[in-house]
Amino acid sequence: MTSTTQTEHSFSEQPARFSNFIRFLAYVGPYKWDIVAATLGGIVKFTLPLLVPQITRYLLDGVFLNAALTTEQKISELLLNVGGMILAFVFIWSPFTYVRHYFASRASYHAVFDLRVEVYYRILRMSASFFDRNMSGAIVSRLIGDIELAQNLVGSALTDTWMDFIALIAIIFFLLQIDPLVTLSALVTFPLYLYFFRKSQQDIRVSSLRVQEEIAAMSGHVQERIAGSRVVHAFTQEKTEENMFLRDSQNLFSTTMWRAYLQSMNITTTGVLTQIAPLIVLLYGGTRVIQGNLTVGELVAVTMYLTPLYTPMQRFAQLNLVFANSMAAVDRVFEIMDEKPEIRDRPGASVLHDVVGAVEFKNVGFAYPQATEAEPGPVLKGMNFIVQPGERVALVGPSGSGKSTVVSLIPRFYDADSGMVLIDGQDVRDITVNSLRRNVGMVLQNPILFSGTILDNIRYGKPDASMSEVIDACKAANAYDFITKLPKKFDSEVGEGGNFLSGGQKQRITIARAFLKNPKILILDEATSALDSVSERLVQQALERLMQGRTTFIIAHRLSTIENADRIFVLENGHIVESGTHNELLEHTGVYHKLYS
C-alpha cells in the first residue's frame, strides 16, 4: 500500500474512531462524578509537589546562601518554616493520592462492567449466521481481552490528560515567574516532540489493531483444538497442530515486534528530546548566573522543574500508545455492537398463544449467507409441505439434501429467502422470536450441556420448575435411575460440555430438559446416532414418550428409527422427491427404496 493510500485510509478512519470514542464515553457518563473526583485528586497529587522547587529555591537563596542570617536564624528558619511546610505537604498529599486512584479505578471498572454486559447481551442475541462467520474463541477475545484494554481509556485519557495539562500550566507559570528566557530555553524541544508524537500515532494504532486481530484468531484456533483434543490424539496430529500454532505464534510475534519497534522509537525520541532540554537549560541558565541575571537557587529550581515539565510529555507519549491500543480494542468491540441480528422481531409481531402445532412450508427457498464449495447455491428450492398437529414426520435423504436446513427454519435460526414458514397458519416472521422458540424443543445428535449441576442443566429451559416436575421429566427421559445413583444425585457436576457423563446419560439429560420445557413442536436431529445399543434403547424409549402429542420432525440416517413415522419426506437437492409411509415408499423403487436397501 502506498503512503498516499495509507494517508487517505487514515483520514477516512478518523471520524469513525472519534465516533467510537464518543460512544465509549457514554458508558463512562453515569460515573462522571467519579472521574471529576479522580481528576481533582490527581491535580492536587501532581501539582502539590511543584512547590518543592520553590522551597529549595528559598532554602538556597534565603537561608543557606544568605550571609545576612546568623547560624541560629538559619536553623530556626529550616526547622520551623521548611519543616512545617513539609509536614503540611505530606498530610495534604496523601488523601488526594488515595482519592485519585480509588475513584479512577471505580469509574473504569463500572464502565467496563456495563460495556461487557451489553456486549454479551448483544452476542447472545446474534443470529446463527454470526456464529457461522466467527470462531467462538475470537468472540471471547473481544468480550474479555478487548474490553479489558478499553478500560485503560478511563484512567489514561479521561483523568491523566487533564492532570498533566494542568500540571504543565502550573510548571510553566512557576518557570515564567523565575525567568522567562530560561523558560523558553526549556521549551525549545517541545515543537519537535509534538511533531514526532503526531507522526507515530497512526502507525502505532494500526499495528495495535493487527496484534489484537491476530490474538483473536489464534484464540479461536486454540479453543477449537482444545475442544477437539480427542480427535487430535486419535489421528496423532499433535505435531501438525504444534507446527500450526508455531506458525500463528510467529506471525503474532512479528506483528508484536513491529509494534514494539514503533513504541520504542516513540519513547526513545521523546526521551532524547526530554534529556536535551536540561543540558540547554544548564548551559544557558549557568551563563545567566555568571552574568548575575539569575541566582543559584533560581537555577536549581528551574532544573528541578524540568523533570515534572517533561514527565507529562513522556506520559503523553505513553498515552499515545495506550490510546492506540485501547481505541483499536474499542473499534473491535463496537463492530459487534453495530452488527444487527438478522433474526429479530418485526414491528407489531404477535405472541404465539395456544399452539396447536401445525407446520407448513409454502414455496420456501433458502441459501446460506456464506456460500461455500460444499453449499454453492440454494439449499432449499420451492419446498412445499403441510404437517398436521401431533404428526410425526421423518426427513431422510443424502448429506446436503437440506434436512437440517428445514428444521433450522422452523425456530427461525435462519429466515427463508423466499416463501413462508407457517405455524398454525401464522408466518413465523410475524411471531415474536421468544414466543416461537418457547414452543419448539430440540434434541440434537451431540447433546449440549453447560458446566454446572445436572439440576441446572435440566432446568435450563424452565428455571422456575419445581423439584417434582424435574423428577417427573427425568423419569420420563429414563434418566432418574442413573441420576439417583450418583454421589450428589441432582447436584452432581456434569463437567465442561458434560464430560463427566456418558453419551447416553447426556442425551437423556437433554431429553429431560425437553420434557420440562413441554414444547408443542419437537425436532429430533440424529438423536440416537452416536449411542451404543443399550443407551440407544433407553433413549429411544424416552423419545417415544416425548413425541406423544407433539408435532415431531425426525432426522435420522438409521432408517430403523423412522419406520414408525406417520409420514416420511425424502429430500434430494433441496426438493421433496418422495413422501409417504415407510411401507408406501418401499413399494416404489425410488430414492427411499435405494436408501433402505
Stockholm file with secondary structure:
# STOCKHOLM 1.0

chainA/1-597         MTSTTQTEHSFSEQPARFSNFIRFLAYVGPYKWDIVAATLGGIVKFTLPLLVPQITRYLLDGVFLNAALTTEQKISELLLNVGGMILAFVFIWSPFTYVRHYFASRASYHAVFDLRVEVYYRILRMSASFFDRNMSGAIVSRLIGDIELAQNLVGSALTDTWMDFIALIAIIFFLLQIDPLVTLSALVTFPLYLYFFRKSQQDIRVSSLRVQEEIAAMSGHVQERIAGSRVVHAFTQEKTEENMFLRDSQNLFSTTMWRAYLQSMNITTTGVLTQIAPLIVLLYGGTRVIQGNLTVGELVAVTMYLTPLYTPMQRFAQLNLVFANSMAAVDRVFEIMDEKPEIRDRPGASVLHDVVGAVEFKNVGFAYPQATEAEPGPVLKGMNFIVQPGERVALVGPSGSGKSTVVSLIPRFYDADSGMVLIDGQDVRDITVNSLRRNVGMVLQNPILFSGTILDNIRYGKPDASMSEVIDACKAANAYDFITKLPKKFDSEVGEGGNFLSGGQKQRITIARAFLKNPKILILDEATSALDSVSERLVQQALERLMQGRTTFIIAHRLSTIENADRIFVLENGHIVESGTHNELLEHTGVYHKLYS
#=GR chainA/1-597 SS CCHHHHHHHHHHHHHHHHHHHHHHHHHHGGGHHHHHHHHHHHHHHHHGGGHHHHHHHIIIIIIITCTTSCHHHHHHIIIIIIHHHHHHHHHHHHHHHHHHHHHHHHHHHHHHHHHHHHHHHHHHTCCHHHHHHSCHHHHHHIIIIIHHHHTHIIIIIIIIHHHHHHHHHHHHHHHHHHCHHHHHHHTTTHHHHHHHHHHHHHHHHHHHHHHHHHHHHHHHHHHHHHHTHHHHHHTTCHHHHHHHHHHHHHHHHHHHHHHHHHHHHHHHHHHHHHHHHHHHHHHHHHHHHHTTSSCHHHHHHHHHHHHHHHHHHHHHHHHHHHHHHHHHHHHHHHHHHHCCCSSCCCTTCBCCCSCCCCEEEEEEEECCSSCCSSSCSCSEEEEEEEECTTCEEEEECSTTSSHHHHHHHTTTSSCCSEEEEEETTEEGGGBCHHHHHHTEEEEESSCCCCSSBHHHHHGGGCTTCCHHHHHHHHHHTTCHHHHHTSTTGGGCBCCGGGTTSCHHHHHHHHHHHHHHHCCSEEEEESTTTTSCHHHHHHHHHHHHHHHTTSEEEEECSCGGGTTTCSEEEEEETTEEEEEECHHHHHTSCSHHHHHHC
#=GC SS_cons         CCHHHHHHHHHHHHHHHHHHHHHHHHHHGGGHHHHHHHHHHHHHHHHGGGHHHHHHHIIIIIIITCTTSCHHHHHHIIIIIIHHHHHHHHHHHHHHHHHHHHHHHHHHHHHHHHHHHHHHHHHHTCCHHHHHHSCHHHHHHIIIIIHHHHTHIIIIIIIIHHHHHHHHHHHHHHHHHHCHHHHHHHTTTHHHHHHHHHHHHHHHHHHHHHHHHHHHHHHHHHHHHHHTHHHHHHTTCHHHHHHHHHHHHHHHHHHHHHHHHHHHHHHHHHHHHHHHHHHHHHHHHHHHHHTTSSCHHHHHHHHHHHHHHHHHHHHHHHHHHHHHHHHHHHHHHHHHHHCCCSSCCCTTCBCCCSCCCCEEEEEEEECCSSCCSSSCSCSEEEEEEEECTTCEEEEECSTTSSHHHHHHHTTTSSCCSEEEEEETTEEGGGBCHHHHHHTEEEEESSCCCCSSBHHHHHGGGCTTCCHHHHHHHHHHTTCHHHHHTSTTGGGCBCCGGGTTSCHHHHHHHHHHHHHHHCCSEEEEESTTTTSCHHHHHHHHHHHHHHHTTSEEEEECSCGGGTTTCSEEEEEETTEEEEEECHHHHHTSCSHHHHHHC
//
